[in-house]
Amino acid sequence: MRKSFKLDEIDCAVCAGKLEDAIKKLDGVTDAKVNFLTQKLTLEADDTSFDQVLDAVVKLTADIEPDCEILR
């Protein structure tokens, strides 16, 4: 399953790159793209575990970029 989410307040392109790299390393993530210009996260993961993967991505985002929020 692939879904896109709006990011609120990602600070810079370097931060977006760090976040993308970290998300791609999470178990269950097939692919992830963080676009700083559009403030968008595209997340791809298995249908059966998508919600658990998304919860892990939200927690990771809060750890790496405390000001950034994934709008569901």
Summary of the structure (lengths in Angstrom):
residues: 72
radius of gyration: 10.8
end to end distance: 15.2
largest distance: 32.5
contacts: 205
relative contact order: 0.29
helix: 42%
strand: 32%
